[in-house]
Structure formats: C-alpha cells, structure tokens
Amino acid sequence: MNLLSQIIIGFIAVLHIYILWLEMFAWTTRGRKVFKSIPADQFEKTKVMAANQGLYNGFLAAGLIWSLLICDVTWSQNVALFFLSCVLVAGIYGALTASKRIFFVQAVPAILGLLSLLF
C-alpha cells in the first residue's frame, strides 16, 4: 500500500474515532454544537441510538487501522478496500437520509482513499 493511501486511511480512521467519541460519549454536550439541525430536546432522547451509531463508526475505524497493520500487501489492500467501501456506503446513505453534509465528511474521503488504492 502506498504512502498516500496510508495517510488517507489513517485520516479516515481518526475521523471515525472522533465520530465514535462524539456519538458515544459527548452526544448531549458537544453533539449539540456539532449537530445544530437536531432540536435540543432530542439529544437526551436519542442518546442510546447515537451511542449505537458511534459503536459502528468505531468498527469502521478498527477495520481501517487493521488494514494499516497487515504486513501482506495484497491482504492489507483488500481489507482497506472493504472498509473504505463500507465508509462510502455509510456516507452515501447518510447523505440521502440525514444530511447532505455527511457525503462530504464521510463519502468524499472514502472515495479518495479508494482511488488512491486502485490507481
């Protein structure tokens, strides 16, 4: 895996660790400042749901980090392709169902990561 791919994958992994933290541990505090379109009274009511979403983001980060730790180049690339594809699907789905902004936060970096691996 080339250096550019590793940097992009590392960035995406860190982004998803931040999302994990935000949704699992800071939903009712920092989350209110980040997700301004959600009414303030909904944060406490959706705390468990947000934590569940955060956990999934953590799994995406774990998979991307795992891809960086695999010594076999082909296996490393295949794992990275899988998890970047998962991030891309999540970003597209989020953009269609929740906020267009999610496309730029999640899907665009995943597209860049996939392109860096494939070309």
VONUTOR-66624 format. One record per residue: residue number from 1; x, y, z of N, C-alpha, C, CB in turn; residue in one letter. Coordinates in nm, 3 decimals, always signed. Glycine has a CB too. Layout:
<rs>
[r NUM, [X, Y, Z], [X, Y, Z], [X, Y, Z], [X, Y, Z], A];
...
</rs>
This chain:
<rs>
[r 1, [+0.085, -0.117, +0.000], [+0.000, +0.000, +0.000], [+0.090, +0.124, +0.000], [-0.097, -0.001, +0.123], M];
[r 2, [+0.059, +0.218, -0.085], [+0.144, +0.337, -0.096], [+0.119, +0.434, +0.020], [+0.119, +0.407, -0.230], N];
[r 3, [+0.212, +0.527, +0.036], [+0.208, +0.621, +0.148], [+0.084, +0.709, +0.145], [+0.333, +0.709, +0.146], L];
[r 4, [+0.044, +0.756, +0.026], [-0.076, +0.840, +0.017], [-0.198, +0.764, +0.067], [-0.097, +0.886, -0.129], L];
[r 5, [-0.212, +0.640, +0.027], [-0.325, +0.558, +0.073], [-0.322, +0.543, +0.225], [-0.321, +0.419, +0.007], S];
[r 6, [-0.205, +0.520, +0.280], [-0.193, +0.504, +0.425], [-0.232, +0.632, +0.498], [-0.049, +0.465, +0.462], Q];
[r 7, [-0.193, +0.745, +0.445], [-0.226, +0.874, +0.508], [-0.377, +0.897, +0.503], [-0.151, +0.990, +0.437], I];
[r 8, [-0.438, +0.872, +0.388], [-0.583, +0.892, +0.374], [-0.658, +0.796, +0.467], [-0.627, +0.870, +0.228], I];
[r 9, [-0.617, +0.670, +0.469], [-0.682, +0.571, +0.555], [-0.665, +0.609, +0.702], [-0.624, +0.429, +0.529], I];
[r 10, [-0.547, +0.653, +0.739], [-0.524, +0.698, +0.877], [-0.612, +0.815, +0.914], [-0.378, +0.736, +0.895], G];
[r 11, [-0.627, +0.910, +0.822], [-0.713, +1.026, +0.846], [-0.858, +0.982, +0.867], [-0.704, +1.126, +0.728], F];
[r 12, [-0.905, +0.893, +0.779], [-1.044, +0.846, +0.789], [-1.065, +0.770, +0.920], [-1.079, +0.755, +0.668], I];
[r 13, [-0.967, +0.690, +0.959], [-0.977, +0.616, +1.087], [-0.987, +0.713, +1.204], [-0.855, +0.522, +1.105], A];
[r 14, [-0.904, +0.815, +1.206], [-0.909, +0.914, +1.313], [-1.043, +0.988, +1.312], [-0.792, +1.016, +1.299], V];
[r 15, [-1.093, +1.021, +1.195], [-1.224, +1.085, +1.182], [-1.332, +0.999, +1.245], [-1.256, +1.113, +1.034], L];
[r 16, [-1.327, +0.869, +1.219], [-1.429, +0.780, +1.272], [-1.412, +0.755, +1.422], [-1.427, +0.647, +1.198], H];
[r 17, [-1.292, +0.764, +1.472], [-1.272, +0.759, +1.617], [-1.333, +0.883, +1.681], [-1.120, +0.749, +1.653], I];
[r 18, [-1.318, +0.998, +1.616], [-1.381, +1.121, +1.665], [-1.533, +1.107, +1.665], [-1.338, +1.242, +1.579], Y];
[r 19, [-1.588, +1.051, +1.556], [-1.733, +1.033, +1.549], [-1.779, +0.937, +1.659], [-1.774, +0.978, +1.409], I];
[r 20, [-1.702, +0.830, +1.683], [-1.733, +0.738, +1.792], [-1.741, +0.815, +1.923], [-1.626, +0.627, +1.802], L];
[r 21, [-1.640, +0.893, +1.953], [-1.637, +0.970, +2.078], [-1.757, +1.064, +2.086], [-1.507, +1.050, +2.088], W];
[r 22, [-1.782, +1.134, +1.977], [-1.890, +1.232, +1.975], [-2.024, +1.166, +2.000], [-1.892, +1.305, +1.841], L];
[r 23, [-2.050, +1.054, +1.932], [-2.181, +0.991, +1.942], [-2.197, +0.905, +2.068], [-2.206, +0.906, +1.820], E];
[r 24, [-2.089, +0.848, +2.119], [-2.099, +0.761, +2.236], [-2.082, +0.835, +2.369], [-1.997, +0.652, +2.227], M];
[r 25, [-1.997, +0.936, +2.370], [-1.959, +0.997, +2.498], [-1.991, +1.146, +2.509], [-1.814, +0.977, +2.520], F];
[r 26, [-2.013, +1.212, +2.398], [-2.034, +1.357, +2.404], [-2.162, +1.400, +2.332], [-1.915, +1.430, +2.345], A];
[r 27, [-2.255, +1.307, +2.316], [-2.376, +1.334, +2.240], [-2.458, +1.449, +2.299], [-2.462, +1.209, +2.232], W];
[r 28, [-2.471, +1.451, +2.430], [-2.556, +1.553, +2.493], [-2.480, +1.682, +2.525], [-2.616, +1.498, +2.619], T];
[r 29, [-2.351, +1.683, +2.503], [-2.272, +1.805, +2.529], [-2.221, +1.861, +2.396], [-2.152, +1.774, +2.626], T];
[r 30, [-2.113, +1.809, +2.348], [-2.053, +1.856, +2.222], [-2.143, +1.828, +2.101], [-1.917, +1.789, +2.200], R];
[r 31, [-2.218, +1.718, +2.108], [-2.308, +1.682, +1.998], [-2.406, +1.792, +1.963], [-2.384, +1.557, +2.033], G];
[r 32, [-2.454, +1.863, +2.065], [-2.547, +1.974, +2.042], [-2.485, +2.083, +1.956], [-2.592, +2.032, +2.176], R];
[r 33, [-2.354, +2.103, +1.969], [-2.286, +2.208, +1.894], [-2.255, +2.162, +1.751], [-2.156, +2.249, +1.965], K];
[r 34, [-2.232, +2.033, +1.734], [-2.197, +1.980, +1.602], [-2.322, +1.958, +1.517], [-2.119, +1.849, +1.616], V];
[r 35, [-2.426, +1.901, +1.578], [-2.549, +1.868, +1.506], [-2.656, +1.972, +1.537], [-2.599, +1.726, +1.544], F];
[r 36, [-2.637, +2.090, +1.481], [-2.724, +2.203, +1.511], [-2.865, +2.188, +1.455], [-2.662, +2.329, +1.458], K];
[r 37, [-2.883, +2.101, +1.356], [-3.016, +2.086, +1.297], [-3.109, +1.999, +1.383], [-3.003, +2.025, +1.158], S];
[r 38, [-3.052, +1.930, +1.482], [-3.133, +1.847, +1.573], [-3.182, +1.936, +1.687], [-3.050, +1.725, +1.628], I];
[r 39, [-3.313, +1.932, +1.713], [-3.366, +2.013, +1.824], [-3.301, +1.972, +1.957], [-3.521, +1.997, +1.833], P];
[r 40, [-3.274, +2.069, +2.041], [-3.202, +2.046, +2.168], [-3.269, +1.943, +2.257], [-3.190, +2.176, +2.243], A];
[r 41, [-3.402, +1.938, +2.253], [-3.472, +1.843, +2.340], [-3.458, +1.697, +2.293], [-3.620, +1.879, +2.347], D];
[r 42, [-3.404, +1.675, +2.176], [-3.391, +1.540, +2.122], [-3.262, +1.469, +2.162], [-3.400, +1.546, +1.973], Q];
[r 43, [-3.164, +1.542, +2.210], [-3.035, +1.479, +2.240], [-3.043, +1.376, +2.352], [-2.934, +1.585, +2.278], F];
[r 44, [-3.109, +1.409, +2.458], [-3.122, +1.311, +2.568], [-3.205, +1.191, +2.523], [-3.186, +1.378, +2.693], E];
[r 45, [-3.310, +1.216, +2.446], [-3.398, +1.110, +2.400], [-3.328, +1.014, +2.302], [-3.521, +1.170, +2.334], K];
[r 46, [-3.230, +1.064, +2.229], [-3.163, +0.982, +2.126], [-3.023, +0.937, +2.167], [-3.154, +1.061, +1.996], T];
[r 47, [-2.991, +0.952, +2.294], [-2.856, +0.921, +2.343], [-2.817, +0.776, +2.316], [-2.848, +0.949, +2.492], K];
[r 48, [-2.904, +0.681, +2.340], [-2.872, +0.540, +2.319], [-2.856, +0.510, +2.170], [-2.983, +0.451, +2.380], V];
[r 49, [-2.944, +0.566, +2.088], [-2.934, +0.547, +1.943], [-2.802, +0.603, +1.890], [-3.053, +0.613, +1.871], M];
[r 50, [-2.765, +0.720, +1.936], [-2.640, +0.781, +1.892], [-2.520, +0.698, +1.934], [-2.628, +0.923, +1.947], A];
[r 51, [-2.525, +0.643, +2.055], [-2.416, +0.558, +2.103], [-2.402, +0.434, +2.016], [-2.440, +0.518, +2.250], A];
[r 52, [-2.513, +0.378, +1.972], [-2.511, +0.264, +1.883], [-2.444, +0.300, +1.750], [-2.654, +0.212, +1.858], N];
[r 53, [-2.478, +0.416, +1.696], [-2.415, +0.463, +1.574], [-2.266, +0.486, +1.595], [-2.482, +0.593, +1.525], Q];
[r 54, [-2.230, +0.539, +1.709], [-2.090, +0.562, +1.740], [-2.011, +0.432, +1.743], [-2.076, +0.633, +1.872], G];
[r 55, [-2.073, +0.329, +1.798], [-2.007, +0.198, +1.802], [-1.977, +0.148, +1.661], [-2.095, +0.097, +1.877], L];
[r 56, [-2.070, +0.163, +1.570], [-2.047, +0.122, +1.432], [-1.934, +0.202, +1.368], [-2.175, +0.138, +1.349], Y];
[r 57, [-1.928, +0.329, +1.398], [-1.816, +0.411, +1.347], [-1.684, +0.362, +1.403], [-1.837, +0.559, +1.381], N];
[r 58, [-1.685, +0.317, +1.528], [-1.565, +0.259, +1.587], [-1.521, +0.132, +1.515], [-1.588, +0.228, +1.734], G];
[r 59, [-1.617, +0.050, +1.473], [-1.582, -0.070, +1.397], [-1.519, -0.034, +1.263], [-1.707, -0.158, +1.375], F];
[r 60, [-1.569, +0.070, +1.199], [-1.508, +0.116, +1.074], [-1.365, +0.160, +1.097], [-1.590, +0.231, +1.012], L];
[r 61, [-1.343, +0.237, +1.203], [-1.208, +0.283, +1.236], [-1.117, +0.164, +1.265], [-1.211, +0.378, +1.358], A];
[r 62, [-1.167, +0.067, +1.341], [-1.086, -0.051, +1.375], [-1.046, -0.127, +1.250], [-1.163, -0.144, +1.469], A];
[r 63, [-1.137, -0.142, +1.157], [-1.105, -0.212, +1.032], [-1.002, -0.139, +0.950], [-1.230, -0.232, +0.951], G];
[r 64, [-1.012, -0.008, +0.944], [-0.914, +0.072, +0.869], [-0.777, +0.065, +0.934], [-0.961, +0.218, +0.857], L];
[r 65, [-0.774, +0.073, +1.066], [-0.646, +0.061, +1.138], [-0.587, -0.078, +1.116], [-0.665, +0.089, +1.290], I];
[r 66, [-0.670, -0.179, +1.122], [-0.627, -0.316, +1.097], [-0.561, -0.326, +0.960], [-0.745, -0.414, +1.107], W];
[r 67, [-0.622, -0.263, +0.858], [-0.565, -0.269, +0.723], [-0.424, -0.210, +0.717], [-0.656, -0.196, +0.623], S];
[r 68, [-0.398, -0.111, +0.803], [-0.265, -0.049, +0.806], [-0.161, -0.137, +0.877], [-0.272, +0.086, +0.874], L];
[r 69, [-0.206, -0.231, +0.958], [-0.116, -0.314, +1.037], [-0.083, -0.448, +0.970], [-0.175, -0.339, +1.172], L];
[r 70, [-0.153, -0.482, +0.864], [-0.131, -0.609, +0.796], [-0.005, -0.600, +0.710], [-0.255, -0.648, +0.709], I];
[r 71, [+0.083, -0.697, +0.725], [+0.211, -0.695, +0.652], [+0.198, -0.737, +0.506], [+0.310, -0.785, +0.721], C];
[r 72, [+0.110, -0.831, +0.478], [+0.091, -0.877, +0.340], [+0.020, -0.767, +0.260], [+0.009, -1.009, +0.337], D];
[r 73, [+0.084, -0.718, +0.154], [+0.035, -0.602, +0.079], [-0.103, -0.629, +0.018], [+0.134, -0.565, -0.031], V];
[r 74, [-0.120, -0.745, -0.042], [-0.248, -0.775, -0.106], [-0.360, -0.784, -0.004], [-0.238, -0.907, -0.185], T];
[r 75, [-0.336, -0.854, +0.104], [-0.435, -0.869, +0.209], [-0.467, -0.732, +0.271], [-0.385, -0.967, +0.318], W];
[r 76, [-0.366, -0.652, +0.296], [-0.384, -0.519, +0.352], [-0.472, -0.434, +0.261], [-0.248, -0.452, +0.374], S];
[r 77, [-0.445, -0.440, +0.133], [-0.521, -0.361, +0.036], [-0.667, -0.410, +0.029], [-0.456, -0.368, -0.103], Q];
[r 78, [-0.686, -0.541, +0.032], [-0.822, -0.594, +0.026], [-0.904, -0.553, +0.149], [-0.819, -0.746, +0.013], N];
[r 79, [-0.844, -0.560, +0.265], [-0.914, -0.518, +0.388], [-0.946, -0.369, +0.382], [-0.828, -0.551, +0.515], V];
[r 80, [-0.850, -0.290, +0.336], [-0.873, -0.145, +0.322], [-0.985, -0.117, +0.223], [-0.743, -0.075, +0.278], A];
[r 81, [-0.986, -0.187, +0.111], [-1.092, -0.168, +0.011], [-1.229, -0.199, +0.071], [-1.068, -0.256, -0.112], L];
[r 82, [-1.237, -0.306, +0.148], [-1.365, -0.342, +0.210], [-1.413, -0.233, +0.306], [-1.352, -0.476, +0.284], F];
[r 83, [-1.326, -0.191, +0.397], [-1.370, -0.094, +0.498], [-1.392, +0.045, +0.438], [-1.268, -0.086, +0.610], F];
[r 84, [-1.313, +0.083, +0.339], [-1.338, +0.211, +0.271], [-1.472, +0.206, +0.197], [-1.224, +0.244, +0.172], L];
[r 85, [-1.504, +0.091, +0.140], [-1.634, +0.075, +0.073], [-1.748, +0.087, +0.174], [-1.641, -0.060, +0.000], S];
[r 86, [-1.729, +0.031, +0.292], [-1.830, +0.044, +0.398], [-1.849, +0.190, +0.437], [-1.790, -0.039, +0.522], C];
[r 87, [-1.740, +0.263, +0.450], [-1.747, +0.406, +0.483], [-1.819, +0.481, +0.371], [-1.605, +0.466, +0.506], V];
[r 88, [-1.789, +0.447, +0.247], [-1.854, +0.512, +0.133], [-2.004, +0.488, +0.135], [-1.794, +0.461, +0.000], L];
[r 89, [-2.045, +0.364, +0.155], [-2.188, +0.332, +0.161], [-2.256, +0.407, +0.276], [-2.209, +0.180, +0.177], V];
[r 90, [-2.191, +0.409, +0.392], [-2.246, +0.482, +0.507], [-2.259, +0.631, +0.475], [-2.158, +0.461, +0.631], A];
[r 91, [-2.159, +0.687, +0.408], [-2.163, +0.829, +0.372], [-2.272, +0.861, +0.272], [-2.030, +0.871, +0.315], G];
[r 92, [-2.290, +0.775, +0.174], [-2.396, +0.797, +0.074], [-2.533, +0.783, +0.141], [-2.383, +0.696, -0.044], I];
[r 93, [-2.549, +0.679, +0.220], [-2.678, +0.659, +0.288], [-2.709, +0.775, +0.383], [-2.677, +0.525, +0.367], Y];
[r 94, [-2.610, +0.819, +0.457], [-2.629, +0.932, +0.547], [-2.666, +1.059, +0.473], [-2.505, +0.955, +0.628], G];
[r 95, [-2.604, +1.079, +0.358], [-2.635, +1.198, +0.278], [-2.778, +1.194, +0.224], [-2.535, +1.211, +0.162], A];
[r 96, [-2.823, +1.075, +0.189], [-2.959, +1.061, +0.134], [-3.066, +1.068, +0.242], [-2.971, +0.930, +0.060], L];
[r 97, [-3.034, +1.025, +0.363], [-3.137, +1.014, +0.466], [-3.127, +1.117, +0.578], [-3.132, +0.879, +0.525], T];
[r 98, [-3.009, +1.172, +0.602], [-2.994, +1.261, +0.717], [-2.949, +1.402, +0.678], [-2.893, +1.202, +0.815], A];
[r 99, [-2.831, +1.413, +0.614], [-2.777, +1.545, +0.581], [-2.680, +1.533, +0.464], [-2.707, +1.608, +0.705], S];
[r 100, [-2.692, +1.623, +0.371], [-2.601, +1.624, +0.254], [-2.456, +1.640, +0.298], [-2.640, +1.736, +0.156], K];
[r 101, [-2.436, +1.705, +0.411], [-2.301, +1.730, +0.464], [-2.225, +1.599, +0.488], [-2.310, +1.810, +0.595], R];
[r 102, [-2.298, +1.493, +0.524], [-2.236, +1.364, +0.553], [-2.161, +1.313, +0.430], [-2.341, +1.262, +0.598], I];
[r 103, [-2.211, +1.343, +0.311], [-2.143, +1.299, +0.190], [-2.000, +1.354, +0.186], [-2.221, +1.344, +0.064], F];
[r 104, [-1.986, +1.480, +0.221], [-1.855, +1.543, +0.215], [-1.764, +1.502, +0.331], [-1.870, +1.694, +0.213], F];
[r 105, [-1.824, +1.473, +0.446], [-1.745, +1.434, +0.563], [-1.699, +1.289, +0.554], [-1.826, +1.455, +0.690], V];
[r 106, [-1.787, +1.199, +0.506], [-1.753, +1.057, +0.505], [-1.726, +1.003, +0.365], [-1.864, +0.979, +0.568], Q];
[r 107, [-1.816, +1.028, +0.271], [-1.805, +0.963, +0.140], [-1.687, +1.016, +0.058], [-1.933, +0.983, +0.063], A];
[r 108, [-1.667, +1.146, +0.057], [-1.557, +1.202, -0.024], [-1.420, +1.149, +0.021], [-1.559, +1.356, -0.017], V];
[r 109, [-1.388, +1.150, +0.151], [-1.260, +1.091, +0.191], [-1.249, +0.942, +0.153], [-1.240, +1.107, +0.341], P];
[r 110, [-1.360, +0.868, +0.165], [-1.358, +0.726, +0.127], [-1.331, +0.711, -0.022], [-1.491, +0.659, +0.164], A];
[r 111, [-1.392, +0.796, -0.103], [-1.368, +0.792, -0.248], [-1.221, +0.819, -0.276], [-1.457, +0.895, -0.321], I];
[r 112, [-1.165, +0.919, -0.208], [-1.023, +0.950, -0.228], [-0.934, +0.832, -0.186], [-0.984, +1.076, -0.148], L];
[r 113, [-0.968, +0.768, -0.075], [-0.895, +0.651, -0.031], [-0.904, +0.536, -0.130], [-0.945, +0.607, +0.104], G];
[r 114, [-1.023, +0.511, -0.181], [-1.041, +0.404, -0.279], [-0.963, +0.433, -0.406], [-1.189, +0.386, -0.311], L];
[r 115, [-0.969, +0.557, -0.452], [-0.895, +0.594, -0.573], [-0.744, +0.580, -0.553], [-0.929, +0.738, -0.615], L];
[r 116, [-0.697, +0.618, -0.434], [-0.553, +0.608, -0.408], [-0.507, +0.462, -0.404], [-0.519, +0.677, -0.275], S];
[r 117, [-0.595, +0.371, -0.365], [-0.561, +0.229, -0.363], [-0.568, +0.167, -0.503], [-0.654, +0.155, -0.268], L];
[r 118, [-0.664, +0.212, -0.581], [-0.688, +0.148, -0.710], [-0.600, +0.201, -0.823], [-0.831, +0.164, -0.748], L];
[r 119, [-0.548, +0.324, -0.807], [-0.469, +0.382, -0.917], [-0.332, +0.424, -0.876], [-0.538, +0.498, -0.976], F];
</rs>
